[in-house]
Amino acid sequence: MKIVKIIWYSFLGFLSVIILFILVCAFQPGLTKAVAAFLYPNGTGAYNAGGQPSHEQPTGGQSAGNQPSGGQSANGWGNGQEALLPDGTGSGLTSAYVPPVKTDIVIPDNVSGRNGYQPVQEDNTQIADTEAEVLRQQIGTGETGEGLTFDSLYYPYYAMLSENGKSLYRQIYANALSLNSTFAPAQDISVSEIRNIFAAVYNDHPELFWLQTSYTCKYMADGQCVEIGLQFNRTAQDLDNARTEFEQRAAAVLSGAQNLGSDYEKEKYVHDSLLAQVEYSLSAEMNQSAYSALVNGRTVCAGYARAFQYLMQQLQVPCYYCTGFAGENHAWNIILLDDGYYNVDTTWDDTGEGVYDYFNKTDADYADTHIRQELSVYLPPCNGQQYRTQEIEQVKNPDGSGALRSLSDVGKTESDVLQSINDYYTDCYNQIVERGSGTYDFSNVLGNLDVLQSWYEAYESGAYSQGYMENAVLAVRATGWELNLRLEELQGGRYLVTHEITIW
């Protein structure tokens, strides 16, 4: 009986200790984090809302507890990896984008060094509570942005934020619009949350070309921010005239694009116009802004991407500013076309050669050159195929001799030789329809250099898609495709094209 009592009292004592520990943790959150850090030093003990272990945070991804609200229908948020905060707790943000391994990145010589993106810079200063009270009496909230709305299809970074984060986003946007450089947050906000919220405003709004990529925050000992400071470039000194010039330069491009038939045609027109008008220059003034590209005509990757984003937004085509790593800090775009999202890097296309090398590419295409970082890991994955520009593999005689093969060597006759790009489109369509869905190879022969040039242009610009692929896929009642191409020169100035294709 004594043994039973001892066990019972021991159990009650243990239970009392557990209850006391829980109560202490409730009033001392720092203790909870310390225990979690001890038990799960790599964050592996964090669990998401569904009770499943969270995955590691994607490379460079950041979060301040801001959660997506809804997401987008076309390969948007809502599935994939849940990010972790530095303390190992789940942030709630998810990403279907799978970042490549940084050590696998190899930058081609012709685009090496064509970067220049500057991440958001924060200058945080802790002040005494007494100074904070004085500040609160001296400054107001400025513009609160109350009543503003931002469609997540066009402003995805806004959709990544919590309700409190969205409130401050609207306030930052409204004060930047009104050139209010200092203001007090309208909502309680911690210093650790502001960087992502400021970055969300900056990334969503290329029209705020006078807003710099840095801000200041004064905060109290408890971490609450009491003053936010925005910084503006020189165009803010005469903003009306700067805006007029900016909009006129943009209108010159938009006028040629707005009446084109499809979003793809508009995209290609804007892409080509920027390449014709803008020069890459690391020393360009205000080079993080769309203004530097459209007005000054000299910029770095950030300026190219901001200008492309702004112009496509004006054409009502969803286009996002994407930041990350490509040998150095780098910026490019993600655009939504009919069948999904694509990567576009106008900076790297503007090298004087191969002007569509980085145009309308999938994440897989970019995996050896680009890695998304920061909030951009939560943008939709890029898996579109319909407008994807194709890589072309040059091959030689497989026997290794280097001698050009004849038509008969490759199993073709004179009647198989195609004399125009339209003949090529027709032949590809017929071969796909004959074979249907699945994975297979087929080939054809281009008759001369003129046809070859047209063929190259069709795959560089994506015109092949409308030329034959879309109709062929519809004819076999499929929904998409993947395509790889091999080109081999034959005797007599002919060219063998081999298509490795998967249709589903």
C-alpha positions as a printed NumPy array, in Angstrom:
array([[   0.   ,    0.   ,    0.   ],
       [   2.889,    2.347,    0.864],
       [   4.395,    1.703,   -2.561],
       [   1.1  ,    2.697,   -4.258],
       [   0.991,    5.917,   -2.231],
       [   4.588,    6.721,   -3.102],
       [   3.893,    6.206,   -6.826],
       [   0.724,    8.308,   -6.581],
       [   2.436,   11.205,   -4.775],
       [   5.36 ,   11.024,   -7.197],
       [   2.948,   11.273,  -10.124],
       [   1.181,   14.275,   -8.545],
       [   4.524,   15.94 ,   -7.921],
       [   5.659,   15.372,  -11.512],
       [   2.325,   16.669,  -12.815],
       [   2.674,   19.8  ,  -10.674],
       [   6.12 ,   20.482,  -12.118],
       [   4.78 ,   20.124,  -15.685],
       [   1.867,   22.502,  -14.975],
       [   4.23 ,   25.019,  -13.376],
       [   6.557,   24.804,  -16.403],
       [   3.658,   25.396,  -18.807],
       [   2.557,   28.461,  -16.819],
       [   6.094,   29.874,  -16.831],
       [   6.37 ,   29.358,  -20.601],
       [   3.054,   31.09 ,  -21.158],
       [   4.408,   34.248,  -19.533],
       [   7.981,   33.878,  -20.819],
       [   7.875,   33.143,  -24.594],
       [  11.653,   33.439,  -24.774],
       [  11.98 ,   30.366,  -22.555],
       [   9.763,   28.389,  -24.927],
       [  11.974,   29.359,  -27.882],
       [  15.119,   28.46 ,  -25.96 ],
       [  13.751,   25.015,  -25.138],
       [  12.638,   24.526,  -28.764],
       [  16.066,   25.578,  -29.991],
       [  17.691,   23.084,  -27.611],
       [  15.421,   20.209,  -28.594],
       [  15.258,   21.026,  -32.317],
       [  18.383,   22.999,  -33.276],
       [  17.644,   22.769,  -37.006],
       [  13.955,   23.441,  -36.813],
       [  13.08 ,   19.81 ,  -37.461],
       [  10.602,   19.789,  -34.608],
       [   8.357,   22.457,  -36.115],
       [   4.923,   21.355,  -37.22 ],
       [   2.453,   22.97 ,  -39.548],
       [  -1.231,   23.481,  -38.916],
       [  -2.049,   20.031,  -40.238],
       [   0.181,   18.327,  -37.693],
       [   2.829,   17.258,  -40.225],
       [   6.528,   18.101,  -39.899],
       [   7.43 ,   21.311,  -41.732],
       [  10.168,   21.332,  -44.369],
       [  13.262,   23.481,  -44.324],
       [  13.003,   27.042,  -45.52 ],
       [  13.816,   27.473,  -49.224],
       [  17.185,   29.076,  -50.009],
       [  17.169,   32.725,  -49.043],
       [  13.481,   32.724,  -48.143],
       [  12.392,   35.054,  -45.377],
       [   9.253,   35.385,  -43.382],
       [   8.014,   37.492,  -40.518],
       [   4.867,   35.581,  -39.734],
       [   3.074,   36.987,  -42.766],
       [   0.66 ,   34.518,  -44.304],
       [  -0.788,   34.191,  -47.788],
       [  -4.475,   34.993,  -48.004],
       [  -6.016,   32.952,  -50.759],
       [  -3.305,   32.689,  -53.364],
       [  -3.671,   32.313,  -57.117],
       [  -5.364,   29.757,  -59.244],
       [  -2.645,   29.134,  -61.817],
       [   0.078,   27.185,  -60.016],
       [  -0.004,   29.64 ,  -57.117],
       [   0.4  ,   29.222,  -53.381],
       [  -1.175,   26.577,  -51.236],
       [   0.93 ,   23.503,  -51.891],
       [   4.575,   22.71 ,  -51.568],
       [   6.998,   23.535,  -48.799],
       [   6.179,   25.473,  -45.649],
       [   8.881,   27.93 ,  -44.713],
       [  10.415,   28.167,  -41.256],
       [  11.314,   31.228,  -39.249],
       [  14.852,   31.42 ,  -37.843],
       [  13.579,   30.114,  -34.506],
       [  12.229,   26.991,  -36.209],
       [   8.514,   27.803,  -35.987],
       [   6.281,   27.479,  -39.024],
       [   5.584,   30.77 ,  -40.793],
       [   2.51 ,   29.56 ,  -42.648],
       [   3.882,   30.647,  -46.03 ],
       [   4.191,   27.847,  -48.555],
       [   6.148,   27.573,  -51.777],
       [   5.731,   25.138,  -54.643],
       [   8.967,   26.477,  -56.135],
       [  11.885,   24.09 ,  -55.613],
       [  15.189,   26.017,  -55.534],
       [  18.176,   24.475,  -57.303],
       [  21.44 ,   23.831,  -55.472],
       [  23.526,   26.992,  -55.387],
       [  26.767,   25.153,  -56.131],
       [  25.23 ,   23.872,  -59.381],
       [  24.872,   27.407,  -60.751],
       [  27.097,   28.095,  -63.77 ],
       [  26.942,   31.539,  -65.383],
       [  27.631,   31.695,  -69.157],
       [  30.499,   34.02 ,  -70.109],
       [  28.356,   36.314,  -72.254],
       [  26.097,   37.265,  -69.313],
       [  28.595,   37.045,  -66.46 ],
       [  28.463,   40.177,  -64.316],
       [  25.208,   41.465,  -65.811],
       [  23.521,   41.794,  -62.424],
       [  23.31 ,   44.75 ,  -60.03 ],
       [  20.157,   44.12 ,  -57.986],
       [  20.353,   45.654,  -54.497],
       [  18.331,   43.913,  -51.765],
       [  16.278,   46.03 ,  -49.365],
       [  18.469,   47.729,  -46.765],
       [  17.151,   48.38 ,  -43.255],
       [  18.492,   50.829,  -40.687],
       [  16.947,   49.971,  -37.31 ],
       [  17.616,   52.036,  -34.195],
       [  16.454,   51.198,  -30.691],
       [  15.358,   54.229,  -28.681],
       [  14.342,   54.744,  -25.079],
       [  10.67 ,   54.488,  -24.174],
       [  10.686,   58.151,  -23.102],
       [  12.001,   59.205,  -26.529],
       [   9.386,   57.005,  -28.153],
       [   6.609,   58.81 ,  -26.273],
       [   7.944,   62.175,  -27.504],
       [   8.061,   60.849,  -31.068],
       [   4.495,   59.634,  -30.876],
       [   3.37 ,   63.126,  -29.924],
       [   5.405,   64.772,  -32.679],
       [   4.625,   62.603,  -35.7  ],
       [   1.385,   61.201,  -37.039],
       [   0.512,   58.232,  -39.208],
       [   0.452,   60.313,  -42.369],
       [  -1.587,   58.543,  -45.038],
       [  -3.099,   55.306,  -43.728],
       [  -4.074,   53.892,  -47.125],
       [  -7.481,   52.984,  -45.75 ],
       [  -9.793,   51.883,  -48.559],
       [  -6.999,   50.84 ,  -50.926],
       [  -7.278,   47.364,  -52.454],
       [  -4.693,   45.32 ,  -54.339],
       [  -5.659,   42.392,  -56.564],
       [  -3.44 ,   39.412,  -55.709],
       [  -3.237,   38.472,  -59.399],
       [  -1.281,   41.668,  -60.084],
       [   0.18 ,   42.307,  -56.621],
       [   1.257,   38.889,  -55.308],
       [   3.536,   40.179,  -52.561],
       [   0.562,   41.911,  -50.928],
       [  -1.246,   38.566,  -50.836],
       [   1.646,   37.014,  -48.908],
       [   1.067,   39.216,  -45.856],
       [  -1.036,   38.872,  -42.721],
       [  -3.914,   41.303,  -42.208],
       [  -1.678,   43.424,  -39.986],
       [   1.033,   43.295,  -42.625],
       [  -1.398,   44.331,  -45.346],
       [  -2.456,   47.316,  -43.259],
       [   1.137,   48.57 ,  -42.985],
       [   1.704,   47.772,  -46.703],
       [  -1.181,   50.09 ,  -47.589],
       [   0.189,   52.756,  -45.261],
       [   3.716,   52.574,  -46.713],
       [   2.327,   52.691,  -50.252],
       [   0.083,   55.693,  -49.52 ],
       [   2.849,   57.644,  -47.783],
       [   5.309,   56.916,  -50.576],
       [   2.716,   58.147,  -53.048],
       [   2.323,   61.365,  -51.033],
       [   6.081,   61.777,  -50.444],
       [   5.681,   61.536,  -46.651],
       [   9.14 ,   60.459,  -45.538],
       [   8.4  ,   59.734,  -41.842],
       [   5.307,   58.422,  -40.105],
       [   4.172,   56.264,  -37.227],
       [   2.737,   52.809,  -37.962],
       [  -1.047,   52.873,  -37.728],
       [  -0.979,   49.344,  -36.266],
       [   1.293,   47.74 ,  -33.693],
       [   4.137,   46.19 ,  -35.648],
       [   7.451,   44.701,  -34.565],
       [  10.766,   45.759,  -36.032],
       [  11.361,   42.194,  -37.268],
       [   8.256,   42.274,  -39.464],
       [   8.841,   45.5  ,  -41.358],
       [  11.512,   44.41 ,  -43.831],
       [   9.26 ,   41.88 ,  -45.582],
       [   6.356,   44.324,  -45.653],
       [   8.482,   47.131,  -47.12 ],
       [   9.939,   44.668,  -49.665],
       [   6.412,   43.594,  -50.623],
       [   5.455,   47.202,  -51.397],
       [   8.641,   47.808,  -53.327],
       [   8.407,   44.588,  -55.342],
       [   4.743,   45.088,  -56.276],
       [   4.923,   48.732,  -57.383],
       [   7.444,   49.747,  -60.073],
       [   5.41 ,   52.942,  -60.593],
       [   6.892,   54.246,  -57.317],
       [  10.143,   54.914,  -59.172],
       [  11.181,   57.611,  -56.672],
       [  11.193,   55.176,  -53.723],
       [  14.646,   53.939,  -52.722],
       [  15.37 ,   50.352,  -51.666],
       [  16.082,   51.345,  -48.057],
       [  14.135,   52.483,  -44.998],
       [  14.675,   53.324,  -41.342],
       [  12.846,   52.188,  -38.22 ],
       [  13.002,   53.457,  -34.649],
       [  11.775,   50.949,  -32.125],
       [  11.422,   50.433,  -28.383],
       [  12.985,   47.791,  -26.144],
       [   9.963,   45.52 ,  -26.608],
       [  10.538,   45.529,  -30.378],
       [   7.573,   47.744,  -31.293],
       [   8.288,   50.166,  -34.14 ],
       [   7.351,   53.795,  -33.439],
       [   8.652,   55.526,  -36.571],
       [   9.238,   54.446,  -40.17 ],
       [  11.38 ,   56.508,  -42.522],
       [  11.211,   56.274,  -46.324],
       [  13.963,   57.471,  -48.642],
       [  13.402,   59.007,  -52.088],
       [  15.713,   59.622,  -55.068],
       [  16.191,   62.973,  -56.797],
       [  13.062,   62.66 ,  -58.967],
       [  10.996,   63.355,  -55.835],
       [  12.247,   66.953,  -55.947],
       [  10.194,   67.595,  -59.094],
       [   7.895,   64.617,  -59.149],
       [   5.193,   66.034,  -61.425],
       [   7.632,   66.598,  -64.287],
       [   9.419,   63.304,  -63.627],
       [   6.103,   61.449,  -63.727],
       [   5.106,   63.151,  -66.967],
       [   8.351,   62.171,  -68.666],
       [   8.178,   58.622,  -67.28 ],
       [   4.601,   58.127,  -68.504],
       [   5.402,   59.594,  -71.936],
       [   8.326,   57.211,  -72.425],
       [   6.182,   54.29 ,  -71.287],
       [   3.33 ,   55.344,  -73.577],
       [   5.673,   55.269,  -76.571],
       [   6.2  ,   51.551,  -75.986],
       [   2.637,   50.783,  -74.926],
       [   1.152,   52.375,  -78.045],
       [   2.833,   49.76 ,  -80.207],
       [   1.815,   46.86 ,  -77.982],
       [  -1.712,   47.558,  -76.782],
       [  -3.519,   46.65 ,  -80.017],
       [  -1.688,   43.362,  -80.575],
       [  -3.847,   40.263,  -80.484],
       [  -2.493,   38.207,  -77.593],
       [  -0.701,   38.68 ,  -74.288],
       [   2.241,   36.799,  -75.761],
       [   2.514,   39.209,  -78.698],
       [   2.368,   42.151,  -76.291],
       [   5.021,   40.564,  -74.105],
       [   7.374,   39.958,  -77.024],
       [   6.896,   43.524,  -78.301],
       [   7.726,   45.012,  -74.892],
       [  10.692,   42.668,  -74.483],
       [  12.113,   43.62 ,  -77.885],
       [  11.463,   47.335,  -77.31 ],
       [  13.387,   47.348,  -74.035],
       [  16.323,   45.563,  -75.628],
       [  16.37 ,   48.169,  -78.402],
       [  16.168,   51.183,  -76.068],
       [  18.104,   50.247,  -72.932],
       [  21.826,   49.823,  -72.309],
       [  23.242,   47.837,  -69.402],
       [  25.417,   50.022,  -67.168],
       [  26.461,   49.241,  -63.616],
       [  27.144,   52.95 ,  -63.   ],
       [  23.692,   54.097,  -64.169],
       [  21.902,   56.584,  -61.911],
       [  18.847,   55.319,  -59.962],
       [  19.512,   51.903,  -61.469],
       [  17.069,   50.036,  -59.222],
       [  14.128,   51.897,  -60.746],
       [  11.992,   51.61 ,  -63.866],
       [  12.782,   55.289,  -64.467],
       [  16.453,   54.502,  -65.126],
       [  15.471,   52.171,  -67.972],
       [  12.546,   54.01 ,  -69.55 ],
       [  13.779,   57.606,  -69.205],
       [  17.551,   57.446,  -68.826],
       [  18.027,   54.374,  -71.036],
       [  20.845,   53.037,  -68.836],
       [  20.342,   50.596,  -65.977],
       [  21.141,   47.223,  -64.384],
       [  19.05 ,   44.07 ,  -64.041],
       [  16.717,   45.651,  -61.469],
       [  15.873,   48.523,  -63.814],
       [  15.225,   46.204,  -66.779],
       [  12.955,   44.033,  -64.636],
       [  11.086,   46.951,  -63.058],
       [  10.445,   48.533,  -66.46 ],
       [   9.25 ,   45.238,  -67.958],
       [   6.977,   44.688,  -64.936],
       [   5.501,   48.185,  -65.19 ],
       [   4.809,   47.991,  -68.931],
       [   3.172,   44.566,  -68.708],
       [   1.048,   45.717,  -65.75 ],
       [  -0.169,   48.631,  -67.87 ],
       [  -1.161,   46.117,  -70.551],
       [  -3.146,   44.134,  -67.936],
       [  -0.78 ,   41.164,  -68.112],
       [   0.233,   39.85 ,  -64.657],
       [   3.986,   40.285,  -64.334],
       [   6.083,   40.08 ,  -61.173],
       [   9.459,   41.327,  -59.989],
       [  11.571,   38.318,  -59.012],
       [  14.828,   38.556,  -57.069],
       [  17.52 ,   36.048,  -56.278],
       [  20.994,   34.835,  -57.152],
       [  22.623,   34.365,  -60.563],
       [  26.297,   34.45 ,  -59.773],
       [  25.537,   37.64 ,  -57.819],
       [  22.357,   39.334,  -56.585],
       [  20.044,   39.447,  -59.586],
       [  16.52 ,   40.433,  -60.644],
       [  14.273,   39.176,  -63.444],
       [  10.538,   38.69 ,  -64.086],
       [   7.805,   36.094,  -63.845],
       [   4.882,   36.529,  -66.247],
       [   1.51 ,   34.808,  -66.58 ],
       [   0.412,   33.791,  -70.092],
       [  -2.419,   31.531,  -71.262],
       [  -1.148,   28.219,  -69.919],
       [   0.898,   29.249,  -66.897],
       [   3.87 ,   31.184,  -65.617],
       [   7.235,   31.805,  -67.297],
       [  10.609,   33.323,  -66.367],
       [  11.875,   36.267,  -68.422],
       [  15.313,   37.875,  -68.05 ],
       [  15.505,   40.916,  -70.326],
       [  18.921,   41.878,  -68.93 ],
       [  20.549,   38.656,  -70.052],
       [  18.734,   38.711,  -73.39 ],
       [  20.237,   42.158,  -74.095],
       [  23.711,   40.957,  -75.054],
       [  23.553,   41.48 ,  -78.807],
       [  23.242,   37.752,  -79.472],
       [  20.578,   35.147,  -78.773],
       [  17.966,   37.713,  -77.79 ],
       [  15.511,   35.019,  -76.632],
       [  17.95 ,   32.832,  -74.705],
       [  16.267,   33.708,  -71.378],
       [  12.779,   34.509,  -72.645],
       [   9.747,   32.474,  -71.487],
       [  11.616,   29.738,  -69.681],
       [  10.52 ,   27.238,  -67.056],
       [  12.077,   26.903,  -63.613],
       [  13.8  ,   23.775,  -64.924],
       [  15.314,   25.83 ,  -67.759],
       [  16.622,   28.36 ,  -65.211],
       [  17.834,   25.763,  -62.69 ],
       [  21.507,   26.016,  -63.685],
       [  21.63 ,   29.835,  -63.77 ],
       [  18.983,   31.411,  -61.476],
       [  17.857,   30.811,  -57.882],
       [  14.957,   32.721,  -56.359],
       [  15.547,   34.143,  -52.889],
       [  13.767,   36.231,  -50.237],
       [  10.006,   36.612,  -50.753],
       [  10.306,   35.618,  -54.412],
       [  10.433,   31.937,  -53.441],
       [   6.695,   32.273,  -52.734],
       [   5.843,   33.442,  -56.265],
       [   4.161,   30.786,  -58.432],
       [   6.376,   28.136,  -60.047],
       [   7.047,   28.553,  -63.763],
       [   5.982,   25.492,  -65.737],
       [   4.327,   26.957,  -68.833],
       [   5.075,   25.198,  -72.137],
       [   2.964,   26.814,  -74.822],
       [   5.219,   29.882,  -75.204],
       [   8.47 ,   28.38 ,  -73.98 ],
       [  11.472,   29.127,  -76.188],
       [  13.429,   25.993,  -77.014],
       [  17.031,   24.95 ,  -76.611],
       [  18.505,   23.421,  -79.766],
       [  21.207,   20.744,  -79.549],
       [  23.673,   20.701,  -82.452],
       [  24.746,   17.127,  -83.352],
       [  27.094,   15.508,  -85.854],
       [  27.342,   12.182,  -87.628],
       [  26.895,    9.602,  -84.844],
       [  29.685,    7.39 ,  -86.254],
       [  32.192,   10.016,  -85.092],
       [  33.784,   10.542,  -88.483],
       [  32.675,   14.147,  -88.809],
       [  31.499,   13.511,  -92.395],
       [  28.067,   14.867,  -93.338],
       [  25.422,   12.193,  -93.796],
       [  23.19 ,   11.925,  -96.864],
       [  19.408,   11.734,  -97.055],
       [  19.563,    7.977,  -97.518],
       [  21.865,    7.651,  -94.488],
       [  19.114,    9.094,  -92.289],
       [  16.289,    7.183,  -93.967],
       [  14.871,   10.1  ,  -95.983],
       [  14.221,   10.782,  -99.671],
       [  13.932,   13.922, -101.801],
       [  10.154,   13.866, -101.311],
       [  10.701,   14.325,  -97.562],
       [  12.637,   17.598,  -97.955],
       [  10.652,   20.643,  -96.761],
       [  11.034,   23.91 ,  -98.657],
       [   9.243,   26.39 ,  -96.335],
       [   8.452,   26.931,  -92.694],
       [   4.769,   26.31 ,  -93.428],
       [   5.651,   22.921,  -94.936],
       [   7.59 ,   22.194,  -91.736],
       [   4.613,   23.144,  -89.544],
       [   2.301,   20.905,  -91.589],
       [   4.672,   17.954,  -91.426],
       [   5.133,   18.272,  -87.64 ],
       [   1.373,   18.541,  -87.113],
       [   0.708,   15.405,  -89.181],
       [   3.398,   13.361,  -87.424],
       [   2.115,   14.282,  -83.966],
       [  -1.517,   13.593,  -84.858],
       [  -0.499,   10.233,  -86.313],
       [   1.313,    9.198,  -83.121],
       [  -0.927,   10.868,  -80.528],
       [  -0.072,   11.259,  -76.842],
       [   3.01 ,    9.716,  -75.266],
       [   6.789,   10.013,  -75.485],
       [   8.486,    9.474,  -78.855],
       [  10.844,   10.893,  -81.494],
       [  10.094,   12.082,  -84.997],
       [  12.207,   13.889,  -87.592],
       [  12.047,   15.886,  -90.801],
       [  14.43 ,   17.62 ,  -93.201],
       [  14.77 ,   21.355,  -93.885],
       [  15.655,   22.09 ,  -97.515],
       [  17.931,   25.154,  -97.337],
       [  19.414,   27.968,  -95.24 ],
       [  16.351,   30.207,  -95.654],
       [  14.091,   27.56 ,  -94.143],
       [  16.662,   26.955,  -91.411],
       [  16.705,   30.67 ,  -90.511],
       [  12.912,   30.758,  -90.306],
       [  13.032,   27.601,  -88.217],
       [  15.5  ,   29.13 ,  -85.75 ],
       [  13.372,   32.254,  -85.416],
       [  10.238,   30.153,  -84.783],
       [  11.844,   28.444,  -81.803],
       [  13.637,   31.524,  -80.477],
       [  10.426,   33.56 ,  -80.446],
       [   8.   ,   30.764,  -79.558],
       [   6.11 ,   31.148,  -82.869],
       [   6.332,   27.379,  -83.42 ],
       [   3.672,   26.981,  -80.726],
       [   0.982,   28.67 ,  -82.804],
       [   2.555,   27.369,  -86.002],
       [   1.739,   23.719,  -85.263],
       [   2.053,   22.607,  -81.646],
       [  -1.12 ,   24.029,  -80.102],
       [  -3.355,   22.649,  -82.841],
       [  -1.638,   19.255,  -82.784],
       [  -2.038,   18.945,  -79.006],
       [  -5.717,   19.868,  -79.273],
       [  -6.212,   17.402,  -82.123],
       [  -4.956,   14.493,  -79.986],
       [  -7.03 ,   15.749,  -77.02 ],
       [  -3.978,   16.385,  -74.868],
       [  -3.277,   19.282,  -72.524],
       [   0.473,   19.955,  -72.717],
       [   3.878,   18.996,  -74.008],
       [   7.629,   19.011,  -73.463],
       [  10.002,   19.221,  -76.412],
       [  13.744,   18.891,  -77.043],
       [  15.332,   19.484,  -80.439],
       [  18.431,   18.157,  -82.19 ],
       [  19.779,   19.659,  -85.412],
       [  22.219,   17.924,  -87.748],
       [  23.62 ,   19.32 ,  -90.993],
       [  23.356,   16.899,  -93.938],
       [  24.937,   16.793,  -97.377],
       [  23.618,   19.236,  -99.979],
       [  22.752,   22.032,  -97.54 ],
       [  19.929,   20.076,  -95.882],
       [  19.259,   19.875,  -92.129],
       [  17.82 ,   16.997,  -90.134],
       [  15.589,   18.06 ,  -87.245],
       [  14.864,   15.435,  -84.59 ],
       [  12.091,   16.114,  -82.057],
       [  12.092,   14.357,  -78.701],
       [   8.553,   14.991,  -77.488],
       [   6.242,   14.089,  -74.643],
       [   2.54 ,   14.891,  -75.013],
       [   0.062,   14.394,  -72.173]])
